[in-house]
Amino acid sequence: MKNYLINNIDKIFPGFNYLVDFEWCVNEDYLHYGIGDLIFGSDYGVYIVIETKWLNTNTGKTAQVSRNIARNKVKYQSITYKKYAQEKFALKVIGASVTNDEENAIQFVDNQDERIASIIKYYHSEWGTFKTILYYVIIFPIKLVVTVIGVIIFSAIITVLIGSIMKNTIK
């Protein structure tokens, strides 16, 4: 599940493109606090702590109870690990849990975290288009001009050096 999230983060949590940590120690001083699953960063100074849990998909009362316990545990972990990540990274951190539950695979810690992720998704799609336009209209031509100027200056230096060498060898 973690590999799937890493490989498909742009579809699952758009805007959180940077894998910051994988199986991170929640508190270095107290290892019994647990190991967090994934932390991703965005271009907007917001991290997302993602906790994953594979649920028992069997039928029956025992499996249902097991699923509910696992859902509650992963939600609690995402809430707790979000707090530790905020302290560790001193950034805005939102939290989410991801399970193999087909009806409710993604659960944010709270509505505010869900809204923040939604805003980042929106601006990521808008800014992504803007960055592409910015690159081809402004940055690429500047790079091209700088490269051409660099080649001209380099050629001039080489020409002067060769001329100087030739002048010294002829004397």
N, C-alpha and C positions, 0 to 999 in steps of 0.2 A: 504494500500500500504506500509506503514511504517513497519507494522508487517511482511509482506511478505519479505521486504528487510532484516529485522533483521534476520529472520529465514533462508534466502537463500543467505546471503551475500557472502558465499564462492563460490557460482555459479555465482553471478552477478558481484561482484568485488573481485575476488580471491586475497588473500594476505592481505586484510583488515578485519581481523578477530575479532578485539576488538572494541566493542561498547564503545565509549568514552563519548558521550553525546546524549541525546534524548530531543528534544524540548528545545534547549538551548537558553538562553538569549544572543543575539548578542552583546549588550552593556549594562552592568549593570546600567550605569549612564543615559542612554537614552533608556527607554523601547520601545519608539515609533519606534526604528530602526528595531524592529521585533524579531521574534522567529525563530531560525533555526530548521530544522527538525532533521537531524542525522549527527553525526560525528563518523567515524570509524578510528581506528589506525592500522598500519601495524608493522611488525617486523623490518622495515627498516627506522624508524623515519619519516614516511610520514603519514599524516592524510588525509582523504577525507571527505569533506563537501558535503552532499547529500541533495538536496532540491527536494521535491516531489510535484506533482500537478496532480489531477484527472481532465482530460479534458472532456468537453462536447462532447459526441460521436454521438449526433443527426446529422441528415443530414440537409442541407440547408445553405443558406448564413449566417444567424445569428449565427448558431452553428460554422461554419467555422471561422468567425471573432472572436467569443468567444475563440475558440481553439488557434488561432494565438496570441491573447492577453495573454492568460494563458501561452503559451509556452514562449513568450517574458518575461513575468513577472517572471516565475520560473528560466529562464536563468539569468536574471538580479539579482535575489535573490542569486543564486549560486555564481555569480561573486562577489557580495557585501559581502556575508557571508564568502566567502573564505578569503577575505582581513581581516575581523574582526577576524576570527579564527587564521590566521597567527600571528596577533598581540597578541591575547590572549594566544596562546600555544607556541609561539616562535619556531615553527617547520615548516618544509615544508608542505604546505597544498595544495591539489589539489581540484578542485570543479567539481561537476557533478549535473545534474538534471535528474530526472526520472519521466516519465509520463506513462499513460496507452496507449499512442500512439503506435500502433502495428508496424508501420514502423520505428519509430525513438524514441524508449522508453528511451534510454540513450544518453544524450548529455553532453559531457565534456565542461568545460569553454573554453578551447582552445586546440590546437593540442599538446602543450607541456604537458598538464595535461593528455591527452589521452596516450601519449607515456610513461609517468611516470607510469601510471596504468598498461600499457602493460608490462613494464619492471618488475614491482612488481609481476604481474601475472606469468611471466616467472620464475623469481627467486623463487617465492613461490612454484611453482611445482617442480623445481629442488632441492631447499633447503628442501622441504618436504620429498623427497626421501632420501636425504643425512641425515636429522635428524633421520629418521627411522633407517637407516643403522648405524649411529653413536650411537644411543641408544642401539641397540641389539648387536653391536660388541664391544663397549667400555663402555658405561655408565652402562648397565645392569650387565655385569660381575664385574665391580668395585663395584656396589651396593651390589651384591651378596657376594663378598669377604669381604667388610666392615661389612655386616650383620653377616657373619660367624665369623669374628674376634670379633665383639661385643658380640656375644653369648658365645664364648670361654672365653673372659675376664669376662663377667658377671658370667659365671659358675665358673670360678676360684675364683672370689671374694666371691661368695656364699659359695663355698667349704671352703675357709679360714675362713669365718665368722662362719659357722657351726662348723668347727673344733675348733675354739677358744671358742665358747660357750660350746661345749661338754667338752673341757679341763677344763674350769672354773667350770662346774657343777660337774665334777668327783672329783675335789679336795675338 
